Amino acid sequence: MTPEANFPIKEVGFPIWVSVSEAADLGGVQGKTIRRAIKADPNLRYKIVKNRYQIELGSLLTFLHKNTKLRNKLESSGLGQYVSAWKA
């Protein structure tokens, strides 16, 4: 089952934008993982403000749920340690 089936991307009126370092902290991964994802994943929404990446939080969470290794890091070291159950 694909993550998109579990977590469909919805348009949000006021999305939350985070920096690369904030995204890495929230995901429990390193900054270079986020930077690689920006280059490789077309579904990861980002914008550039003053030569800095800003990543949309919803697309970041969808990206982190894409494979088991990232999902485990999210749940053990990142934001997931504070979430009892993800809403589908």
Secondary structure as UniProt FT lines:
FT   HELIX           3..6
FT   STRAND          17..19
FT   HELIX           20..27
FT   HELIX           31..40
FT   TURN            42..43
FT   STRAND          46..49
FT   TURN            50..51
FT   STRAND          52..56
FT   HELIX           57..64
FT   HELIX           68..77
FT   HELIX           79..82
//
